[in-house]
């Protein structure tokens, strides 16, 4: 996947987002992968620790559709804990950019988090209406 960008984010969230549990989450769009570690806690300043960035993951044999410049029927290999497919819409933070459809792989805990949000922020992008499904190429 080329270059990488590491972002450390510590914040307060709704308790419902902690339903995903602690651990690693992952999502792949074909051209971009977002991987992170999550740990929820419920006391003042309990998030002072910096979690490790997950190591690169190997292909797990699961496949989902992704989009290229002309179609959303490009097959991609999912990696690590990615065991679901998803689809949604992405808007770049530059308001002049068009909204694009995205398809890809996601971990089950990321899908649980999606179900509690109407949108999700990725570095430089907003992901709206992500819908997850189980089964190879179900998206």
ABEGO torsion letter per residue (X at the ends): XEBBBBBBBBBBBBAAAAAAEBEBBBBBAGABBBBBBBBBBABBGAAABBBBBBBBBBBAGBBBBBBBAABAABBBBBBEABABBBBBBBBBABAABBBBBBBEBBBAAAAAAAAABABBBBBGBBBBGBBBBBEBGAX
